[in-house]
Amino acid sequence: MFTFAHGNPKVQLDQQHTALVQADIQDECLADIGSCHPMIEDKLKENCVADHLEQLLQ
């Protein structure tokens, strides 16, 4: 059993029955041409979002 580290110790994920659903955020959020990108660009870099998304996919 894996405990998801988000602050609520009651939430546990069963790795055999848990899926990661990642919506396609690349165009709107990660790409320079995306409508959301200018508003969140600094936080994307500060939190290394692209690197963390890659880790999740692996």
C-alpha positions, 0 to 999 in steps of 0.5 A: 500500500502506498500513502499519497503524500498530500497531507491527508493520512487517511488516503491510501492508494492501492498500486494494483488498482490505481491509475494515473490519468494525465490530461493533455495539458501540453498545448494550453499550459506548457507551450509558449503559445498556450492561453494559460502559459503566460499566467503560470509560466513562473510557477511552471519553472519554479516547480519543475513541472515538465520534469515531474510530468516526465517522472510520472509518465516513467 
